[in-house]
Amino acid sequence: MVARHWLYFGGFVVTAIAIVGAGLMGVFEGLSVLSGGVPGSEELAVLTMLSAAAEWIVIVLVLGLIALVFLTAAIVSILRNASLPRDDRLVTLVTELERHFPLLRRFDVSAVVEPTTEDRKRELREQYVTGEISESTFEQKLAELMDETPSERGTQAESQVSVTTEDRSRK
């Protein structure tokens, strides 16, 4: 089955080709006015050409809106299917962006990029295996992770944002 974003992109391409065709038809129709003789002034010539091509201008504008809708749908479809990395620093950044741009809260990206408990466990195991942390530190952090509730992590991310914001305001 074809992915939805390819269908949207195909609709965008077909519509863009139709825009080019309609634009060329409008140009030819506008120029055809000049074959009947040139009106007295330049302004009158331009107005006569625009009035002859008016229907094509409207068609190009409508097709342009349709192409914009197809392109937007393709981009949204691609972003919905993209796998975003899960990282605490990214959560901090996204939370800050959501605070400054309330419209972004509707998409709840901060919840999507926040690492799950399994992600955090995997990261701890990797640190232990590579020798970055000792066995006792690994066990301690794993116990803390198991005791921590998801709402506490959200509170920690928000406090990190406020600390980061305070640091920036001092600079």
C-alpha positions in Angstrom: 0.0 0.0 0.0 1.2 3.5 -0.8 2.0 5.7 2.1 -0.5 8.6 2.5 2.2 11.3 2.3 3.2 10.1 -1.2 -0.4 10.4 -2.3 -0.5 14.0 -0.9 2.8 14.8 -2.5 1.5 13.4 -5.8 -1.6 15.6 -5.6 0.7 18.6 -5.0 2.8 17.7 -8.1 -0.3 17.2 -10.3 -1.8 20.5 -9.0 1.5 22.3 -9.6 1.6 21.1 -13.2 -2.0 22.2 -13.6 -1.0 25.7 -12.2 1.8 26.0 -14.8 -0.7 25.0 -17.6 -3.3 27.4 -16.5 -0.8 30.1 -16.1 0.5 29.6 -19.7 -3.1 29.6 -21.0 -3.7 32.9 -19.2 -0.5 34.4 -20.7 -1.5 33.2 -24.2 -5.0 34.6 -23.8 -3.7 37.9 -22.5 -1.2 38.2 -25.4 -3.9 37.3 -27.9 -5.6 40.6 -27.1 -2.6 42.3 -28.6 -3.0 40.6 -31.9 -6.1 42.6 -32.5 -4.2 45.8 -32.3 -2.5 47.8 -29.5 -4.8 50.1 -27.5 -3.8 53.7 -27.1 -2.0 53.6 -23.8 0.1 51.1 -21.9 -2.3 51.1 -18.9 -5.2 50.3 -21.2 -3.2 47.5 -22.8 -2.4 45.9 -19.4 -6.0 46.2 -18.3 -7.3 44.7 -21.5 -4.8 41.8 -21.2 -5.7 41.2 -17.5 -9.5 41.2 -18.3 -8.9 38.7 -21.1 -6.9 36.4 -18.7 -9.1 37.0 -15.6 -10.6 33.6 -15.6 -7.2 31.9 -15.9 -5.9 34.1 -13.0 -8.8 32.9 -10.8 -8.1 29.3 -11.8 -4.4 29.7 -10.9 -5.3 31.1 -7.5 -7.8 28.3 -6.8 -5.2 25.6 -7.9 -2.6 27.4 -5.8 -4.7 27.0 -2.7 -5.4 23.3 -3.5 -1.6 22.8 -4.0 -0.9 24.5 -0.7 -3.4 22.1 1.0 -1.8 19.1 -0.6 1.7 20.3 0.4 0.6 21.0 4.0 -1.1 17.5 4.2 2.1 15.8 2.9 4.3 17.6 5.5 1.9 16.9 8.4 1.7 13.2 7.3 5.5 12.9 7.1 5.9 14.6 10.6 3.3 12.3 12.1 5.1 9.2 10.9 8.6 10.4 11.8 10.2 8.9 14.8 11.4 11.7 17.1 14.3 11.1 19.4 13.4 10.8 23.1 15.7 13.0 25.2 15.4 15.1 28.3 17.2 18.0 26.7 14.7 17.9 23.8 11.8 17.8 26.3 13.2 20.9 27.9 13.5 22.7 24.5 10.0 21.6 23.3 8.5 22.7 26.7 10.1 26.1 26.3 8.8 26.4 22.8 5.3 25.4 23.9 5.4 28.0 26.6 6.3 30.7 24.1 4.0 29.5 21.4 0.7 28.2 22.9 -0.5 26.9 19.6 2.2 24.2 19.8 0.5 22.8 22.9 -2.2 21.3 20.8 0.2 18.8 19.3 1.6 17.7 22.7 5.1 17.1 21.3 6.7 17.3 24.7 4.9 14.1 25.7 6.0 12.4 22.5 9.7 13.2 22.9 9.9 12.6 26.7 11.9 9.4 27.4 9.9 6.5 28.7 10.9 4.5 31.8 12.2 1.8 29.4 14.3 4.3 27.5 15.8 5.5 30.8 16.5 1.9 31.9 18.2 1.2 28.6 20.4 4.3 28.9 21.4 3.3 32.4 22.3 -0.2 31.2 24.4 1.3 28.4 26.2 3.6 30.8 26.9 0.7 33.1 28.1 -1.6 30.4 30.5 1.0 28.9 31.9 1.7 32.4 30.6 5.3 32.7 29.0 4.4 36.0 29.7 1.9 38.7 27.5 -1.0 39.8 26.4 0.8 42.9 25.5 4.0 41.0 23.7 1.9 38.4 21.6 0.2 41.1 20.9 3.4 42.9 19.8 5.3 39.8 17.7 2.2 38.7 16.0 2.2 42.1 15.3 6.0 41.9 13.9 5.5 38.4 11.6 2.8 39.6 10.3 5.0 42.5 9.8 8.0 40.3 6.3 8.6 39.0 5.6 10.1 35.5 4.1 13.3 37.0 7.3 13.9 39.0 9.4 13.7 35.7 7.1 16.3 34.1 7.6 18.5 37.1 11.4 18.1 36.8 11.3 19.0 33.1 9.3 22.1 33.9 11.8 23.1 36.7 14.7 22.5 34.3 13.0 24.9 31.8 12.6 27.6 34.5 16.3 27.2 35.6 17.4 27.5 32.0 15.2 30.6 31.5 16.6 32.2 34.6 20.2 31.4 33.4 19.5 33.1 30.1 18.0 36.1 31.7 21.1 36.6 33.8 23.4 36.7 30.7 
